[in-house]
């Protein structure tokens, strides 16, 4: 993604699934599956953030599932009819990593309306006022655990990436004194697609001499960030490779991150 960048803006909850659903159609039981954990929103209850809350999206159902200790029950938010339904906790079934299905009879109680608000939506469950608000993009230094926590899709996609084990092993053998500095934006659609591959390689190199650091560009004027200027970053994601504190190369954008272990290996081979 070159500058000026087209940002991966986070639309309203309704807009996120509008192209995936048929307006006004009822949700069939067979659709109530494949709810995947997402990190774009945070839940507020009675005006206070609920840090334990988890938000799942099912593209099949065109709906969100909200689970939080402070809610009287989990809640299904349907973009098809802009209504909510309460969900029986015991009828929520794990269906894979960060993925849930709803079993038959999971929904109960009358449908309840919700209303859009700026950068989110608002609803009530048995007198508890709830709001889903857009989560700020990650800004500043980050660890691998931070990225997996903030962007659950990164973790899922990292697990599905199959790196070249021979290339990873050679990187480890050549990795003395090597640091990889990654600059990214959690709002960047190219980062969303390709960074999980690099995170998988990071996981595979955790016992090697190679070290990874991450720096996220936040929502407010990301291209005016001092770290962007210092590192002369012009495209995201950018991985800058250092050996003993001296830059020896970088790989950038989608092409550079298609096979990050190969990109990193080529730099290390050229700069032993």
N, C-alpha and C positions, 0 to 999 in steps of 0.2 A: 504494500500500500504506500504509494508515493505521496509526498506533500504537494499541494494541499490535499488532505486525506478526506475521503468520503467515510464518515463515521457510521458505525453500527449503532444507530440510535435505538433505544429501547422503547417501542411503542406502547400504547395502552394495552391492558390485558385483552381487551376485545379485539383490537387490531392485530395482535399477535396471532390469533387463530381465525380471523375473518376469512382468509383465503382457504382455510382447511375445512370449513363447515358449511352446511346448508342452513341458511337463516330460518329459524322457526321450527326446524325439524326436531322431533323428540329424540332423546338419546336412547339407543337400544342397549340391552344388557351386554351384547357382544362388543360394544364400543367402549365399555368401562374397563379398559385394560391399558397397559403400557404407559402408566403415569410415571414420568421421569423427573427426578429432582432437578430443579433449576435454581439459579442464584440471582436472577435479575431484580427480584423484589424482596422487600422485608415487610413483616407484619407488625402492626401497631394495634394494641388492645387498650381501649379506654385512654388513648393518647400516649401510651408508653410502649416502647419497642419490646417485642417478644423474641428474645434472642434464640429461644429453643425452637421457634417455628420452622416448619419445612413446607416448601411450596413445590408441588409436582404438576407437570403439564402432560396431558394426553392429547396428541395431535389427532388420534382416531376419534376421540370423543369431542374434541373441540372444547375442552374443559380443564379447569384447574382443581386440584385437591389440596386443601390447606389443613395441616395438622399442627396443633400447638396445645401445650398443657393448659393455657389460659382460656381456651375455647370450651364451651360445654360439650362439644363433639367436633370431630373433623367436619369439614364443609366442602361440598362440591360447588364450584362456580361455573355455570354453563354460559358460554358466549353465544350459544344458539338462541336462547330466549331471555338472556340477562336475568337469570334467576339463580338462587342458591338452594341447595338441599342439604340437610344434615345427613351424616354418614355414620353408620355403626362401626365403631373401632374394630370390633372383632371380625368384621367382614372385609377388612383391608388385608390383602395377602401379598407378601413379598413375591416378586416375579423376576428377580435378577438384581444386579448391582444398581442401587439407587432407583429401583423400579418397583412399582406397586400395581396390583390389579384390584378391582372391586368385585367381590363375590355377589351372586344373586341375592337380592333382598337387602343390599347394603344401604340404599337410600330410604329415609323415613321422614315423616313429618311433611307439612305442606310446603310448597315452593315459596321462597321469599325473595323479593326483589333486591338487587343491589344497584348502586348508582356510580357512574364514572366521576372521578375527581381528577384534578391536575396530577399527571404522572402516576395514576393508580386508580383504585376504586374503593368504595366504602360499602359495608353491609353490617347487619346485626344478627346475632344468634342468641336467642333467649335473653335479650336485654344487654348483651355484651356488644359494644360498638367496636368494629374492627375496620382497619384500613390496610390495604396493600399499597405500598409506595415504592417507587423506583429506587433501587439500591445505587448509591454512588459508585462510579467506576473506581477500581483500585488505583491509588496514587502513592508513589514512593517505593521504598525498598520492600521486597517480598521474598518469602521463602517458598519452597516447593509446597509445603503444607498450606501456606497462605493461599496459594493459587488454587489448590484443589478444594479448599474450603469455600473460597469466594466464587469459583466457577466450577460447579460440579460436572459440567459437561467436559471440562478439560480432563478430569480424572477418567471418565468413561471412555473418551476418545483415545487417551493415552494407552489404556489397557488393550484397546483394539488394534493399535499400531504394531506391526511386525517389523522390527528393525533388523538389520543385517548383523548377526552375531559376530561374524568374522571382523567386520568393520569396527564394531564396538570394542572387541577385544584388542584390536590394533590401536585404537584411540587410547585405551587404558595403558597399553605398553609404552606409548609415546607421550603420555600425559604429564610427565614431571614438570612442575612449575606452571601448569596451564590453568588459566581462569577464563571462563566464558561469561561475559557480561551481556545480559539480554534486556533490551528495551522494548516494551510492548504497550498496548492499550487494551484493557478488557472490553472496551467498546469497539474494537477494531475487528471487522469480519474476517480479515486475512489471518490475524492472530487466533481468532476463534477456531479457524479451520486447521491451521498448521502448527501452532505452538504445542498442542498435546503430543505431537511426534517428538519434539525436542524434550518435553518433560519425561517421556518414556525413556529416552536415551539418558537423561539425567539420572533417573532411577537406576538404570543398569550400570551407571558409572559411579555410584555412590561409594563403592569400596576402592575406587581408583584414585590416583593423585589429582584428577581433573576436578575443579571446583566451578560451580555455577552460581551466579548472582542475578537477581532480577530487579528491574526498575519499571514501575507502571506509571503511565501518563494519565492523570486524572481528567475530569470533565472540564475544568476551568482552564482555557487557553493552553492546551497540552503542548502546542508547538512553541510556546514562549517559555517552556520549562528550561531552567538553567542546565540540567543534565543533558537535555537534548542538544543545547548549544555547545556544551563542553565536549561531547562525544561526536558532534557533527552528524547526528542521526537525521536522515532524510526519508526513511521508509521503515515501515513496521511489518513484522517484527524484525529487529536487527540484533544479531549476535556478534559481539566483538570478542575476538580471541586474543588473549595475552599469553606470553611466555615470560616468566620472571619479570612481570610488570611492563613489558614492551608489547605493543600491539603487533601481531603478525598476520592478521587477516580478519575478515568478517564475512558472514553470509546473511543475506537480506531478503525479505519478502517471500512470497510463495515459492518461487523457483529455488531459493537457497534453503528453504525449510521442507521441501518435498521429501528429501532424505537427509535429515540433519546430521546423522552419524557419518554419512559419506562426505558432506560438506566440511564437517569438522576434520575428518581424516585427511582430506586433500590439503587443508591448510597446514596440518601438523607434518605431513610428509614433505611439503615444500619448505618447511621451516623447522628442521630437526634441532 
